[in-house]
Amino acid sequence: MKFMYCMLVAALPVLACKKDKNKDKAKACGIENPAVNIPWLKHTIDSFLVLKQFGEARVITYNGQDYINVQQATLSCWACGLYTCDGRRLTHPADSALYAQISMNGFPNSKVIARFGY
């Protein structure tokens, strides 16, 4: 009987804890699982995988707007892969002020939405 109480006490913490699997999943552009459900992002990640590259994609929210940063681990310019939700890369001269404002703080409020090649 004592053995059963010990087993119950030992098993109780394991059985009581449930991890919410969706808690840590970040949305991007209002879409769940963006690495699969945003076509241009999926294509970009797949292109890196074909080249055997690794890195991560992050969502950055700036002034209520989401931006996606796709970063290869081998690049030193960690903000060079900054995109709008529709897949347009922020590289045009007209984007320079916005790009500077977003990247100036080093993306403190960004969340990883996908890791690839690891």
C-alpha positions, 0 to 999 in steps of 0.5 A: 500500500505504501508503494502505491502511495509513493507511485501516486505522489511521484506520478501526480506532478507529471499527470497534472502538467499539461503544456499548451502546444499552441501557446508558443506558436507565433502568428504572422500577418494574422496567419497561423503556421506562417512557414507553411500557410504563407506561400512566398515564405514557404518558397523562400524557406524551401529555397534555403533548404535546397541550398542546405542553408539554415536560419530562422524566420521571425515576425516583427510588429512595428506600429501595428504592422507585421513584417517578416525577417528571414535570416540565414545563419551565415549572413552578418546583415540580420535585417537584410531579409525584411519583408512585408506580409505580401512578400515584398522585400524592404530594399527600395529607396522609398523603404529606407526610412521605414527600414531604418526605424524597424531595424534601429532597435534590433527587433526586441519584440520579434518572435521566431515563427520558423527555424529551418535547416537545423 
